[in-house]
Amino acid sequence: MTIQFKALPTEEVRALQRGGPDAYGQTPERRISDGDGVPCRHCLKNVAAGDAYLILAFRPFPELQPYAETGPIFLHAEECERAAAADALPEMLESTDYIVRGYGKDDRIVYGSGGVIPTGAIAARAKALFERDDIAYVHVRSARNNCYQCRIERA
């Protein structure tokens, strides 16, 4: 089975970079990176020290419902190139482990699919989850703060 790590869509990111409202209707906050732990969810790379970035509330689900988690994410403040969908682990995933969790076609958590997975085992865990018919896609989230990192889909 082949999988793809997917970054946020460019059209959504450009709207936010141009001052559009986040998931809470707020203007994204602008900060300067110290180069440590500021992963952009569009290019899937860390924001370099001295570069501007945005902090904003993001909901990676198409509509409100009880399982539509909303939380903080970072984006480059200036336009960056969207990471190509690929089977390789994104550069920004530098922590020792992440939450890997499956969601159904109804965009709800599939119970029993989530776990804290060592970073090097994320792809294998996603492939195992995709063997199940009830898993439509997978999220990679911070194991410490539950922040959305990226989405994994079947290729």
C-alpha positions as CSV (number, residue, x, y, z in Angstrom):
1,M,0.0,0.0,0.0
2,T,1.2,3.5,-0.8
3,I,0.4,6.5,1.3
4,Q,0.7,10.3,0.9
5,F,1.5,12.9,3.5
6,K,-0.6,16.0,2.5
7,A,0.0,19.6,3.4
8,L,-2.8,22.2,3.7
9,P,-4.3,23.3,0.4
10,T,-2.6,26.5,-1.0
11,E,-5.9,28.4,-1.5
12,E,-6.7,28.1,2.2
13,V,-3.2,29.1,3.3
14,R,-3.1,32.1,0.9
15,A,-6.3,33.4,2.4
16,L,-4.8,33.2,5.9
17,Q,-1.5,34.7,4.8
18,R,-3.5,37.7,3.3
19,G,-5.1,38.3,6.7
20,G,-8.2,36.2,6.3
21,P,-10.0,34.9,9.4
22,D,-9.0,31.7,11.1
23,A,-11.4,29.0,12.4
24,Y,-12.4,31.4,15.3
25,G,-13.0,34.4,13.0
26,Q,-9.8,36.1,14.2
27,T,-6.9,37.6,12.2
28,P,-3.8,35.3,12.4
29,E,-1.2,36.6,14.8
30,R,2.2,37.4,13.3
31,R,5.5,36.5,15.1
32,I,9.2,36.1,14.3
33,S,10.6,32.6,14.6
34,D,13.5,31.8,16.8
35,G,14.1,28.7,14.6
36,D,12.9,26.2,17.1
37,G,9.7,24.2,16.8
38,V,7.7,26.3,14.3
39,P,6.5,23.9,11.7
40,C,4.6,25.3,8.7
41,R,1.6,23.1,7.7
42,H,1.8,24.3,4.1
43,C,5.5,23.6,3.0
44,L,5.9,21.0,5.8
45,K,9.2,22.6,6.8
46,N,10.2,24.6,9.9
47,V,10.1,28.3,9.8
48,A,13.7,29.5,9.9
49,A,15.0,31.8,12.6
50,G,14.3,35.4,11.8
51,D,11.4,34.6,9.4
52,A,7.9,35.8,10.1
53,Y,5.1,33.2,10.8
54,L,1.5,33.1,11.7
55,I,-0.3,31.5,14.6
56,L,-3.9,30.8,14.1
57,A,-6.8,28.5,15.0
58,F,-7.3,25.8,12.4
59,R,-10.1,23.2,12.0
60,P,-9.1,20.5,9.5
61,F,-12.6,19.4,8.9
62,P,-15.2,20.5,6.4
63,E,-18.0,21.4,8.9
64,L,-18.7,21.8,12.6
65,Q,-19.5,18.6,14.5
66,P,-18.5,17.2,17.9
67,Y,-15.3,15.6,16.6
68,A,-14.1,18.6,14.6
69,E,-11.1,19.5,16.7
70,T,-9.8,23.0,16.4
71,G,-6.4,24.1,17.6
72,P,-3.4,26.3,16.9
73,I,-1.1,25.8,14.0
74,F,1.8,27.8,12.4
75,L,2.2,28.9,8.8
76,H,4.9,31.0,7.1
77,A,3.7,34.6,7.1
78,E,5.0,35.0,3.5
79,E,4.0,32.7,0.6
80,C,5.8,29.4,0.6
81,E,5.5,26.5,-1.8
82,R,3.1,23.7,-0.8
83,A,4.9,20.5,-0.1
84,A,4.2,17.9,-2.8
85,A,2.1,14.9,-1.6
86,A,4.7,12.2,-0.9
87,D,5.2,8.9,0.9
88,A,8.2,10.3,2.7
89,L,8.0,11.6,6.2
90,P,7.7,15.4,6.2
91,E,10.9,17.3,7.2
92,M,9.1,19.2,10.0
93,L,8.2,16.0,12.0
94,E,11.2,16.3,14.3
95,S,9.7,15.2,17.6
96,T,10.3,11.7,18.9
97,D,6.6,10.7,18.6
98,Y,3.2,11.8,17.4
99,I,-0.4,11.0,17.7
100,V,-1.6,9.0,14.7
101,R,-5.3,8.7,14.5
102,G,-7.8,7.5,11.9
103,Y,-11.0,9.2,10.8
104,G,-14.0,7.9,8.9
105,K,-15.7,9.2,5.8
106,D,-18.0,11.1,8.2
107,D,-14.9,13.0,9.5
108,R,-15.3,11.5,12.9
109,I,-12.6,9.8,15.0
110,V,-12.6,6.0,14.5
111,Y,-12.3,4.7,18.1
112,G,-9.4,2.5,18.7
113,S,-7.4,3.9,15.8
114,G,-5.3,6.5,17.7
115,G,-2.0,6.0,19.4
116,V,1.2,7.7,20.3
117,I,3.6,6.4,17.6
118,P,7.4,6.8,17.3
119,T,8.2,9.2,14.4
120,G,10.0,6.5,12.4
121,A,6.9,4.2,12.6
122,I,4.3,6.7,11.5
123,A,4.1,5.5,7.9
124,A,3.9,1.8,8.9
125,R,1.1,2.7,11.4
126,A,-0.8,4.7,8.7
127,K,-0.5,1.7,6.3
128,A,-1.8,-0.6,9.0
129,L,-4.8,1.7,9.7
130,F,-5.6,1.9,6.0
131,E,-6.1,-1.9,5.9
132,R,-9.3,-1.2,7.7
133,D,-12.4,-0.3,5.6
134,D,-13.6,2.2,8.2
135,I,-10.5,4.5,8.0
136,A,-10.9,7.2,5.3
137,Y,-7.8,9.3,6.3
138,V,-5.3,9.7,9.1
139,H,-4.1,12.8,11.0
140,V,-0.7,13.3,12.5
141,R,-0.9,15.4,15.6
142,S,1.5,16.6,18.3
143,A,1.8,14.0,21.0
144,R,2.3,16.8,23.6
145,N,-0.3,19.3,22.6
146,N,-2.6,17.5,20.0
147,C,-1.9,20.2,17.4
148,Y,-2.7,19.2,13.8
149,Q,0.5,18.5,11.8
150,C,-0.6,17.0,8.5
151,R,-3.0,14.5,6.9
152,I,-2.2,11.1,5.4
153,E,-4.3,9.5,2.6
154,R,-4.1,6.4,0.5
155,A,-2.2,7.1,-2.7
